[in-house]
Amino acid sequence: MANIINLANASLPRSLDVSITLSKPQSESTTDFSVPVFVQSSGTKDFGAARLSFYSTYDAVANDATVSAAGLLAARDFFAQPKRPKTMAIAQAFTAAQFGYLKTGATTANLAAWQAVTNGSFAVTINGTSNDVTGVTFAAAASLAQVASILQTAIRAEVGAGFTAATVTYDAATTQFKITSGVAGDASLVSVLAAVSPATGTDISGPSFLNGRSGVGISQAGYLPTGISGELDLIAMAAKAGGKFVYGWALDASYRDTPDQITAAQWVQAHTAVMPVVSNSPLAWDAASTTDLGPALKTLGTYRVWPLYHDKAAYYPDMAILAVMLSVNYAMYRSTITAKFKDLVGIPLVNLTETQWTVLDGKSYNTFTLTGNQSRVFRDGGTAHASWYADDVVNLDNFVEELQVALFNVFLRNGKVPYDTTGQAMLQDAITAICERYVYNGTLSERRVLDITETTGYRDDPAYNITPTPIELMSAADRGSRVGPPFVVDLNLAGAIHSIAVAVNAYS
C-alpha cells in the first residue's frame, strides 16, 4: 500500500528560518492621448485652477454656467460622434488683465452668527499693501450675500488702489467668500487673512467666519495675458496641475482666419499635441489667394496641424474629427484608422465643385463633403506638411509615449539594468514588445520593396528593425556616466490606401 503524505498540515521547520516578502514592483503608466480641449474666448471660467474643466456628457457641459455659447456648440459636435473618447475639456483663454483674488475656505458661520458681530475685524493685504479692517457690523445683514456686500464696503473704505475698487462676493454653493483686488495685472494679489494686531473687536478672519487664513484660503495672483501662446501654456499647465493631459486642441470660432490662429498652430507644432485649424473664408477655395490659412500653414510645414475648411461658423468640425481620431484603442487588433472617409455626425456638408475641391486640396485643406450619391466623408486627412497624414502623427505620438514608458519601467522594475549584453537584451525586449503591439493594432506592417538581388525581384522588409549599438563600442566616458548603448529602431508604417485607379478593357 502506498504511503500517503498529507501536506495540508505540513509546515516548514522553524530551523530553516525562511522569510518571504511579497512586493508589487513600481510601474509607470502611459499618458492618455485621447483627451481634446476646446479653447473658448469668452465665458466665465476662472483664470486660476478652474480655467480648465473636464466633461464626460453633453449635459454636464450644458449645466456649467462658466461655458460659453461657443463651448456648448463645440461640445455638441464632439458628443454627437458615435466613436469618441470618454472625456473632453473646455478651457478659457483671456485677453484682458486679470484681477488677483482670495477665495476663503467654506464658512461655518450661519447668518445669525454673522448678525451677532457688531465690531468685526481682520487684516488683509492687497497688492502689497496691508490694512486692518475694523469696526464692521453685520447686524442689518439679511443674507450672506449682504454679509459680502458689507465686507466690500468696509474694505473699500481703506487706503490703497487695490482696496478702493475691491469686490467681495459669496458663493452659496460652496459657502466661500471671494475677495478680489480692485487693480488687475501681474502685481494684483489678495493675500491670506489674519487677525489685527493688537487685537480689537471680533476676529472674523479665522475658521468661525471668513476662514481665510494660511493653509485654508486660496490666493490667486492676477496677471496680464501675453497672447494666445501664453494662454495655451497656462491651459496646459492647469491640466498638468490637475493630473491631466490634453492632446487634441481646438479653438473658438472667433479665432478663425486671424493671426492668433497661426500663432496657436506654431505653439501646437512645438508641443506633443495636434490641432485641426478651421477656416470659414471663401479665400480657401480661391486659386488666386495666397494669403489665406492653408498656404500660411503649408509654408510653416506644421505636420501637427490639420487645415480644415468649412463654410459655417456655428459648427465645429475640428471637435468632431478630433473625437473620431482620438477614439482609437491601441490595444485592439487592427484598431487604427484614417481621417479620410469618416462621417462627422451632425456636421453640415460643404457644397463644393470639383474645381473648388481641387484648389482646397492643393492648399492642404481638409473638408467635409458629399462624395458619390450619398456618402458624407471627411477629405482627405492630411496635415499642413505634404509628407504627413493626421493618423500617422497621432499613431506615432502614441507609439513614442508607450515606448518611453516601457523602457522606463525596465529601470523601475529591476534592481538594476546591468551594463552588459543581459541589460541590453532587457531593454531590447521592451522595445520589441511595443513594436509588436503596434504591428497588432495596424500602425506598422511589413513592406514589399524592389530588390534586384532577390530571385523574385522583391524582398519583404519587416515591420520594424531594432539595431543595438555593440557594448564594446561604448566609450569609457559613457560607461562612467552610465549612458547605455543606443538603439536604432526602423519602422515601416502600414499607411493606408486613399484612392485607386482601375483600367477596364472590354473586348468584343
C-alpha positions as CSV (number, residue, x, y, z in Angstrom):
1,M,0.0,0.0,0.0
2,A,1.4,3.4,-1.0
3,N,2.2,5.8,1.7
4,I,0.1,9.0,1.6
5,I,1.6,12.2,2.9
6,N,-0.9,14.8,3.9
7,L,0.7,18.2,3.0
8,A,-2.3,20.2,4.2
9,N,-1.0,20.3,7.8
10,A,2.7,20.2,6.9
11,S,4.8,23.2,7.8
12,L,8.4,24.2,7.3
13,P,10.6,23.7,10.4
14,R,11.5,26.9,12.1
15,S,15.1,25.9,11.9
16,L,15.0,26.7,8.2
17,D,14.5,30.3,9.1
18,V,12.7,31.2,5.8
19,S,11.5,34.7,5.3
20,I,9.2,35.5,2.4
21,T,8.4,39.1,1.4
22,L,5.7,40.0,-1.1
23,S,6.0,43.2,-3.0
24,K,4.4,44.9,-6.0
25,P,7.0,46.4,-8.3
26,Q,6.7,50.1,-9.1
27,S,5.3,50.8,-12.5
28,E,4.9,54.0,-14.6
29,S,1.7,54.4,-16.6
30,T,1.3,55.9,-20.1
31,T,-0.1,59.3,-20.6
32,D,-3.7,59.3,-22.1
33,F,-3.5,60.9,-25.5
34,S,-7.3,60.7,-26.1
35,V,-8.5,63.9,-24.5
36,P,-9.2,67.0,-26.6
37,V,-9.6,70.5,-25.2
38,F,-11.8,73.3,-26.7
39,V,-10.4,76.8,-26.0
40,Q,-13.2,79.3,-25.7
41,S,-12.5,83.0,-26.0
42,S,-15.5,84.1,-23.8
43,G,-17.4,82.7,-20.9
44,T,-16.9,83.0,-17.2
45,K,-14.3,80.4,-16.3
46,D,-11.8,81.3,-13.6
47,F,-8.3,82.0,-14.8
48,G,-6.8,80.0,-11.9
49,A,-7.1,76.3,-11.4
50,A,-10.7,76.3,-12.7
51,R,-9.8,77.7,-16.1
52,L,-10.0,74.1,-17.4
53,S,-12.8,71.7,-16.8
54,F,-13.4,68.1,-17.9
55,Y,-16.7,66.7,-19.1
56,S,-18.0,63.2,-19.9
57,T,-21.5,64.1,-21.1
58,Y,-23.1,67.0,-23.1
59,D,-25.5,67.6,-20.2
60,A,-22.6,68.3,-17.9
61,V,-21.4,70.9,-20.3
62,A,-24.8,72.4,-20.6
63,N,-25.2,72.6,-16.8
64,D,-21.9,74.5,-16.4
65,A,-22.6,78.3,-16.3
66,T,-18.9,79.0,-17.0
67,V,-19.1,77.6,-20.5
68,S,-19.7,80.0,-23.4
69,A,-22.2,79.6,-26.2
70,A,-19.2,78.5,-28.4
71,G,-18.2,75.9,-25.9
72,L,-21.8,74.4,-26.0
73,L,-21.6,74.2,-29.8
74,A,-18.2,72.5,-29.6
75,A,-19.4,70.0,-27.0
76,R,-22.5,69.3,-29.2
77,D,-20.3,68.4,-32.1
78,F,-17.9,66.3,-30.0
79,F,-20.5,64.2,-28.2
80,A,-22.5,63.7,-31.4
81,Q,-19.9,61.3,-32.7
82,P,-20.7,57.6,-32.0
83,K,-17.0,56.8,-31.7
84,R,-15.2,59.2,-29.4
85,P,-13.1,59.5,-26.2
86,K,-15.0,59.4,-22.9
87,T,-13.9,62.9,-21.9
88,M,-13.3,66.3,-23.4
89,A,-12.1,69.5,-21.7
90,I,-13.2,73.1,-22.1
91,A,-10.7,75.9,-21.2
92,Q,-10.8,79.6,-21.5
93,A,-8.2,82.0,-23.0
94,F,-8.1,85.6,-21.7
95,T,-7.0,88.8,-23.4
96,A,-7.7,91.4,-20.6
97,A,-5.7,91.9,-17.5
98,Q,-7.0,89.6,-14.7
99,F,-7.6,90.6,-11.0
100,G,-6.0,88.7,-8.2
101,Y,-8.3,87.3,-5.6
102,L,-8.6,85.3,-2.4
103,K,-11.1,82.5,-2.1
104,T,-11.7,81.7,1.6
105,G,-12.4,78.3,3.0
106,A,-16.0,77.3,3.4
107,T,-17.6,79.4,6.2
108,T,-19.1,77.7,9.2
109,A,-21.0,80.7,10.5
110,N,-24.7,80.9,9.7
111,L,-26.5,84.2,9.2
112,A,-27.4,84.5,12.9
113,A,-23.7,84.2,13.9
114,W,-22.8,87.0,11.5
115,Q,-25.6,89.2,12.7
116,A,-24.2,88.9,16.2
117,V,-21.0,90.5,15.1
118,T,-21.1,94.3,15.7
119,N,-17.4,95.1,15.8
120,G,-15.7,92.7,13.4
121,S,-12.1,93.0,12.4
122,F,-9.5,91.4,10.2
123,A,-6.3,92.2,8.4
124,V,-5.8,91.8,4.7
125,T,-3.0,92.5,2.2
126,I,-4.0,93.7,-1.3
127,N,-1.4,94.4,-4.0
128,G,1.4,94.6,-1.3
129,T,-0.5,97.0,1.0
130,S,-1.6,95.6,4.3
131,N,-4.6,97.2,6.1
132,D,-6.6,96.5,9.2
133,V,-10.3,96.5,8.6
134,T,-12.1,97.2,11.9
135,G,-15.5,98.2,13.4
136,V,-17.5,96.2,10.9
137,T,-21.1,95.4,11.9
138,F,-23.4,92.8,10.3
139,A,-26.5,93.4,12.5
140,A,-28.5,94.6,9.5
141,A,-27.4,91.8,7.1
142,A,-30.4,89.8,5.7
143,S,-28.4,87.2,3.9
144,L,-24.8,86.0,3.5
145,A,-24.8,87.9,0.1
146,Q,-25.4,91.0,2.2
147,V,-22.6,90.0,4.5
148,A,-20.3,90.0,1.4
149,S,-21.6,93.5,0.5
150,I,-20.9,94.9,4.0
151,L,-17.4,93.4,3.8
152,Q,-16.9,95.0,0.4
153,T,-17.9,98.5,1.7
154,A,-15.5,98.1,4.7
155,I,-12.6,97.1,2.5
156,R,-13.2,99.9,0.0
157,A,-13.0,102.4,2.9
158,E,-9.3,101.6,3.3
159,V,-6.4,103.4,1.6
160,G,-4.9,101.8,-1.5
161,A,-5.9,101.4,-5.1
162,G,-6.5,97.7,-4.6
163,F,-8.8,98.4,-1.7
164,T,-11.0,101.2,-3.1
165,A,-12.3,99.2,-6.0
166,A,-12.1,95.8,-4.4
167,T,-15.1,93.4,-4.6
168,V,-16.4,90.8,-2.3
169,T,-18.9,88.0,-3.3
170,Y,-20.4,85.0,-1.7
171,D,-20.9,81.6,-3.3
172,A,-23.8,79.8,-1.8
173,A,-23.0,76.5,-3.4
174,T,-19.5,76.3,-1.8
175,T,-20.2,78.7,1.2
176,Q,-17.0,80.6,0.2
177,F,-16.3,84.3,0.1
178,K,-14.2,85.7,-2.7
179,I,-12.2,89.0,-2.2
180,T,-10.9,90.4,-5.4
181,S,-8.4,93.2,-5.8
182,G,-9.5,96.4,-7.4
183,V,-6.4,96.6,-9.6
184,A,-5.6,94.0,-12.3
185,G,-2.3,92.8,-13.7
186,D,0.8,90.9,-12.7
187,A,1.1,92.7,-9.3
188,S,-2.5,92.0,-8.4
189,L,-2.8,89.8,-5.3
190,V,-5.0,89.3,-2.3
191,S,-3.1,87.6,0.5
192,V,-4.5,85.3,3.2
193,L,-6.4,87.0,6.1
194,A,-5.1,87.5,9.6
195,A,-6.2,88.8,12.9
196,V,-5.5,92.5,13.5
197,S,-2.7,93.3,15.9
198,P,-3.2,94.5,18.6
199,A,-6.5,92.6,18.8
200,T,-9.7,94.6,18.6
201,G,-13.3,93.6,18.3
202,T,-14.3,90.2,17.0
203,D,-11.7,88.5,14.8
204,I,-13.6,87.3,11.7
205,S,-10.5,86.1,9.7
206,G,-10.5,82.6,11.1
207,P,-12.5,79.4,10.7
208,S,-15.5,80.6,12.6
209,F,-16.3,83.3,10.0
210,L,-14.3,84.1,6.8
211,N,-11.9,81.1,7.2
212,G,-9.3,82.8,5.1
213,R,-6.1,82.1,7.0
214,S,-3.0,80.5,5.7
215,G,-3.5,76.9,4.6
216,V,-7.2,77.4,4.0
217,G,-7.7,80.3,1.8
218,I,-6.7,80.1,-1.8
219,S,-4.8,83.1,-3.1
220,Q,-4.6,83.5,-6.9
221,A,-2.4,86.2,-8.4
222,G,-3.7,88.3,-11.3
223,Y,-1.8,88.6,-14.5
224,L,-1.6,90.3,-17.8
225,P,-2.1,87.9,-20.7
226,T,0.7,87.8,-23.2
227,G,-1.2,86.4,-26.2
228,I,-2.6,83.1,-27.4
229,S,0.7,81.2,-26.9
230,G,0.9,82.2,-23.3
231,E,-2.7,81.2,-22.8
232,L,-2.2,77.8,-24.3
233,D,0.8,77.4,-22.0
234,L,-1.3,78.2,-18.9
235,I,-4.1,75.9,-20.0
236,A,-1.6,73.0,-20.5
237,M,-0.1,73.8,-17.0
238,A,-3.6,73.9,-15.4
239,A,-4.3,70.5,-16.9
240,K,-1.0,69.1,-15.6
241,A,-1.5,70.6,-12.2
242,G,-4.8,68.6,-12.1
243,G,-3.1,65.4,-13.1
244,K,-4.5,65.5,-16.6
245,F,-3.1,65.9,-20.1
246,V,-4.8,67.4,-23.1
247,Y,-3.5,66.2,-26.5
248,G,-6.0,67.5,-29.2
249,W,-6.7,71.2,-29.4
250,A,-9.5,73.2,-31.0
251,L,-10.1,76.9,-31.0
252,D,-13.2,79.1,-30.6
253,A,-14.6,80.3,-34.0
254,S,-13.7,83.8,-33.0
255,Y,-10.0,82.9,-33.7
256,R,-10.7,81.6,-37.3
257,D,-8.8,83.3,-40.1
258,T,-6.9,85.5,-37.6
259,P,-3.1,85.8,-36.9
260,D,-3.8,84.2,-33.5
261,Q,-4.7,81.0,-35.3
262,I,-1.3,80.9,-37.0
263,T,0.4,81.5,-33.6
264,A,-1.6,78.8,-32.0
265,A,-0.6,76.4,-34.8
266,Q,3.1,77.2,-34.1
267,W,2.5,76.5,-30.4
268,V,1.0,73.1,-31.2
269,Q,3.8,72.2,-33.5
270,A,6.3,72.8,-30.7
271,H,4.4,70.5,-28.3
272,T,3.2,66.9,-28.2
273,A,-0.2,67.9,-29.5
274,V,-2.4,68.0,-32.6
275,M,-4.9,70.6,-33.8
276,P,-7.4,70.8,-36.7
277,V,-7.4,74.5,-37.7
278,V,-10.7,75.7,-39.3
279,S,-11.1,78.5,-41.9
280,N,-14.5,79.9,-42.8
281,S,-13.1,82.2,-45.5
282,P,-14.1,81.6,-49.2
283,L,-10.5,82.6,-50.0
284,A,-9.7,79.0,-49.1
285,W,-11.0,77.8,-52.4
286,D,-9.9,80.8,-54.4
287,A,-7.0,79.7,-56.6
288,A,-5.7,83.3,-56.7
289,S,-5.4,83.7,-53.0
290,T,-2.0,83.0,-51.3
291,T,-2.7,84.7,-48.0
292,D,-5.4,82.5,-46.5
293,L,-4.9,80.0,-43.8
294,G,-3.9,76.9,-45.8
295,P,-0.9,78.5,-47.7
296,A,0.3,80.1,-44.4
297,L,0.3,76.8,-42.6
298,K,1.7,74.9,-45.6
299,T,4.7,77.4,-45.6
300,L,5.3,76.6,-41.9
301,G,5.2,72.9,-42.6
302,T,3.2,72.2,-39.4
303,Y,2.6,68.5,-39.5
304,R,0.8,68.6,-36.2
305,V,-1.9,70.9,-37.6
306,W,-4.7,69.9,-40.0
307,P,-6.1,72.8,-42.0
308,L,-9.8,72.4,-42.5
309,Y,-12.3,74.5,-44.5
310,H,-16.0,74.8,-43.5
311,D,-18.4,77.5,-44.6
312,K,-20.4,77.7,-41.4
313,A,-19.0,79.4,-38.3
314,A,-21.6,77.9,-35.9
315,Y,-20.2,74.4,-36.3
316,Y,-17.0,72.7,-35.0
317,P,-15.9,70.1,-37.5
318,D,-12.5,70.3,-35.7
319,M,-14.0,68.9,-32.5
320,A,-15.8,66.2,-34.5
321,I,-12.7,65.0,-36.3
322,L,-10.7,65.1,-33.0
323,A,-13.4,62.9,-31.5
324,V,-13.0,60.3,-34.3
325,M,-9.2,60.4,-34.4
326,L,-8.6,60.2,-30.7
327,S,-11.1,57.3,-30.2
328,V,-8.5,54.6,-31.2
329,N,-7.9,51.8,-28.7
330,Y,-4.3,50.8,-29.4
331,A,-4.6,47.5,-27.5
332,M,-7.1,46.2,-30.1
333,Y,-6.3,44.3,-33.3
334,R,-6.2,46.5,-36.4
335,S,-7.8,49.3,-34.5
336,T,-6.0,52.2,-36.2
337,I,-8.0,54.4,-38.6
338,T,-7.5,57.2,-41.1
339,A,-9.4,60.5,-41.1
340,K,-10.5,60.2,-44.7
341,F,-13.9,58.7,-45.4
342,K,-15.2,59.3,-41.9
343,D,-18.7,60.7,-41.4
344,L,-18.9,63.6,-38.9
345,V,-22.3,63.2,-37.4
346,G,-24.2,66.5,-37.0
347,I,-21.8,68.5,-39.2
348,P,-23.4,70.0,-42.3
349,L,-21.8,69.2,-45.6
350,V,-19.8,71.8,-47.5
351,N,-21.1,72.0,-51.1
352,L,-18.1,72.4,-53.4
353,T,-17.5,71.9,-57.1
354,E,-14.7,69.5,-58.1
355,T,-12.7,72.6,-59.1
356,Q,-13.1,74.2,-55.7
357,W,-12.1,71.0,-54.0
358,T,-9.0,70.7,-56.2
359,V,-8.0,74.2,-55.1
360,L,-8.6,73.3,-51.4
361,D,-6.6,70.1,-51.8
362,G,-3.7,72.0,-53.4
363,K,-3.6,74.3,-50.3
364,S,-3.6,71.3,-47.9
365,Y,-7.2,71.9,-46.7
366,N,-9.4,69.2,-45.5
367,T,-13.2,69.5,-45.7
368,F,-16.4,67.6,-45.2
369,T,-18.3,66.9,-48.4
370,L,-20.7,64.6,-50.2
371,T,-19.0,62.0,-52.3
372,G,-20.9,59.9,-54.7
373,N,-24.6,59.9,-54.3
374,Q,-25.0,59.9,-50.5
375,S,-21.7,59.3,-48.8
376,R,-20.7,62.0,-46.2
377,V,-17.0,61.9,-45.9
378,F,-14.1,63.8,-44.4
379,R,-11.5,64.6,-47.1
380,D,-8.5,64.0,-47.1
381,G,-7.0,63.6,-43.7
382,G,-3.7,65.4,-44.5
383,T,-1.7,67.9,-42.4
384,A,-0.1,71.2,-43.4
385,H,3.0,69.2,-44.1
386,A,2.9,67.5,-47.5
387,S,4.5,64.3,-46.2
388,W,2.3,63.6,-43.2
389,Y,-1.2,62.4,-42.6
390,A,-3.1,63.1,-39.4
391,D,-3.4,59.4,-38.5
392,D,0.4,58.8,-38.8
393,V,1.1,61.7,-36.4
394,V,-1.4,60.5,-33.8
395,N,-0.3,56.9,-34.1
396,L,3.4,57.7,-33.7
397,D,2.8,60.0,-30.8
398,N,1.1,57.1,-29.0
399,F,3.9,54.8,-30.1
400,V,6.7,57.0,-28.7
401,E,4.8,57.5,-25.4
402,E,4.3,53.8,-24.9
403,L,8.0,53.1,-25.9
404,Q,9.3,55.7,-23.4
405,V,7.2,54.3,-20.6
406,A,8.1,50.7,-21.4
407,L,11.8,51.4,-21.3
408,F,11.4,53.5,-18.1
409,N,9.6,50.6,-16.5
410,V,12.6,48.3,-17.1
411,F,14.6,50.5,-14.8
412,L,11.8,50.8,-12.3
413,R,11.0,47.1,-12.0
414,N,14.6,45.8,-11.8
415,G,17.2,46.2,-9.1
416,K,19.5,47.4,-11.9
417,V,20.0,47.0,-15.6
418,P,23.5,45.7,-15.9
419,Y,25.9,47.3,-18.4
420,D,26.3,44.1,-20.4
421,T,24.5,42.2,-23.1
422,T,22.0,41.0,-20.5
423,G,21.0,44.5,-19.7
424,Q,20.9,45.4,-23.3
425,A,18.6,42.5,-24.0
426,M,16.2,43.6,-21.2
427,L,15.8,47.0,-22.9
428,Q,15.6,45.5,-26.4
429,D,12.8,43.1,-25.2
430,A,10.8,46.2,-24.1
431,I,11.3,47.9,-27.4
432,T,10.2,44.7,-29.3
433,A,7.1,44.3,-27.2
434,I,5.9,47.8,-28.1
435,C,6.8,47.3,-31.8
436,E,4.8,44.1,-31.8
437,R,1.9,45.9,-30.1
438,Y,1.8,48.4,-33.0
439,V,2.0,45.7,-35.6
440,Y,-1.0,44.2,-33.9
441,N,-3.0,47.4,-33.9
442,G,-2.2,48.1,-37.6
443,T,0.2,51.1,-37.2
444,L,3.2,49.1,-38.6
445,S,3.4,46.4,-41.2
446,E,6.0,44.6,-43.3
447,R,6.7,46.2,-46.7
448,R,7.5,44.6,-50.1
449,V,10.2,46.5,-51.9
450,L,12.2,46.1,-55.1
451,D,15.5,44.2,-54.7
452,I,17.2,43.0,-57.9
453,T,19.4,40.7,-55.8
454,E,16.4,38.5,-55.0
455,T,15.3,35.9,-57.4
456,T,11.7,37.3,-57.3
457,G,12.9,40.8,-57.8
458,Y,11.4,41.8,-54.4
459,R,12.0,41.3,-50.7
460,D,9.8,41.7,-47.7
461,D,11.1,44.2,-45.2
462,P,9.9,43.6,-41.6
463,A,7.5,45.9,-39.9
464,Y,10.3,47.1,-37.7
465,N,14.0,46.5,-37.2
466,I,15.9,47.1,-34.0
467,T,19.6,47.7,-34.2
468,P,21.5,47.8,-30.9
469,T,24.9,49.5,-30.6
470,P,27.5,46.9,-29.6
471,I,28.5,47.2,-26.0
472,E,32.2,47.2,-26.9
473,L,31.9,50.4,-28.9
474,M,30.8,52.5,-26.0
475,S,33.4,54.9,-24.6
476,A,34.8,54.8,-21.1
477,A,33.2,58.2,-20.5
478,D,29.7,56.8,-21.5
479,R,30.3,53.8,-19.2
480,G,31.4,56.1,-16.4
481,S,28.3,58.2,-16.8
482,R,26.1,55.1,-17.2
483,V,24.9,56.2,-20.6
484,G,23.7,52.9,-22.2
485,P,24.3,51.8,-25.8
486,P,21.7,53.5,-28.0
487,F,19.3,51.6,-30.2
488,V,18.2,52.5,-33.7
489,V,14.5,51.5,-34.5
490,D,13.4,51.5,-38.1
491,L,9.7,51.4,-38.6
492,N,7.6,50.7,-41.7
493,L,4.3,52.5,-41.3
494,A,1.3,50.5,-42.6
495,G,-0.1,53.6,-44.2
496,A,-3.5,53.4,-46.0
497,I,-5.0,53.4,-49.5
498,H,-6.9,56.6,-50.1
499,S,-7.6,56.2,-53.9
500,I,-7.3,53.7,-56.6
501,A,-7.2,53.6,-60.4
502,V,-8.8,50.7,-62.3
503,A,-8.3,50.2,-66.0
504,V,-11.1,48.3,-67.7
505,N,-10.5,46.7,-71.1
506,A,-13.6,45.5,-72.9
507,Y,-13.1,43.1,-75.9
508,S,-15.7,42.1,-78.4
